[in-house]
Amino acid sequence: MHLSNQKRTILQFLFLLVSILMIAYGVGRGEMEIVWNKAINICLECIGLG
């Protein structure tokens, strides 16, 4: 599938916009804290840091 440069740019912008909206939705739901806690647990338990 061959897209023109203008169509490719529009598609990239739409993907970026959707990504930003999904991140904002997750932050609004408080999921950032959940992900942060899971990351800490991986570092402390699995990898053995700390």
GINOR-V624036 format. One record per backbone hydrogen bond with DSSP energy under -0.5 kcal/mol. NH is the residue of the N-H (numbers start at 1). CO is the residue of the C=O. E is the energy in kcal/mol with one decimal. If there is no record, write none. Layout:
((NH/CO/E) (NH/CO/E))
This chain:
((3/1/-0.6) (8/4/-2.6) (9/5/-2.3) (10/6/-2.1) (11/7/-2.5) (12/8/-2.5) (13/9/-2.3) (14/10/-2.4) (15/11/-2.3) (16/12/-2.2) (17/13/-2.6) (18/14/-2.6) (19/15/-2.3) (20/16/-2.4) (21/17/-2.4) (22/18/-2.4) (23/19/-2.3) (24/20/-2.4) (25/21/-2.2) (26/22/-2.2) (27/23/-2.5) (28/24/-2.3) (29/25/-1.4) (30/27/-1.2) (31/26/-2.3) (33/30/-0.5) (34/30/-0.8) (35/31/-2.4) (36/32/-2.3) (37/33/-2.4) (38/34/-2.1) (39/35/-2.3) (40/36/-2.2) (41/37/-2.3) (42/38/-2.2) (43/39/-2.1) (44/40/-2.5) (45/41/-2.8) (46/41/-0.6) (46/42/-1.0) (47/42/-1.9) (48/43/-0.7) (49/43/-2.4))
